[in-house]
Amino acid sequence: MSITDPRIALPEMERVFSRRALFVKIAKGAGVLAAYDRFGPKLFGETAAQDTANFNQALVILSAFGQMVIPVDQDPGWATFDPAITLYTLDVYLRQVYSLGNNVALNGLTQAIVAFNNIPPLISYGPTFLTMSSDAQGNYLTDILIQEFENNGVQDILSFAGIFMLLGAKQVFFQNFPHHLAVPGVDIQMPLGNTPKTGWDIMGYAGPVQAAEESTLRARAANAPEYPGVDWRNPYI
């Protein structure tokens, strides 16, 4: 399977992500296309001939990115749960929550992430993201967030990839990964035991209710009255 044409994937990425008001100013497909037109295949590497190759490369980049923004210090960090947390972030969270299950849009995002790694040497900024020192990676992200790059598509593609990786990494980690994952075949949420502290623990939250409390809450709600006029087809109730 050849790589999804960026002129299809990137506008689709913009369309899907721009449905959320928070992301309207982030998803700028036209600017990303300007960068692609300027650099061509160099954005995605000489061997990135397939969407699968881009996806796998994006995993490597996202792993390094997560370890940069959520380091291991006195508390567990991204590396504590890697590679499972990286795969979950890209293949589940970014694919399903952000891309709404739209694989063409996800392909556009992985292309942007690969370009995030490859752009610095193309614009004489420095080495690729993956070969930068930790301090240089932090400076690179800071320069992206404060809009330091020229407005010819480069800033757009760097902002898009950087901000979505930042949002995805922070949200997944601080949603208590992996404690928030359902245990197959278990009806009640079962937090894992004997594991490192996760996001909620680090922030001081109690975390999900335990089985006994959940059973009590279910029993209390079991005979709750049904009120007429509620549309049960509404997915938000």
Secondary structure, DSSP 8 states (H G I E B T S, - for coil): -----HHHHHHHHHHHHTTSGGGTTT--HHHHHHHHHHHGGGGG-TT--SHHHHHHHHHHHHHHHHHHHS--SSS--HHHHTTHHHHHIIIIIIIIIISTT-HHHHHHHHHHHHHHHHHHHHTTS-S-GGGS-HHHHHHHHHHHHTT-S-TTTHHHHHHHHHHHHHHHHHHHHTTTTTTTS--TT-SS----SS----HHHHHT---S--HHHHHHHHHHHTT----TT--TT-TT-
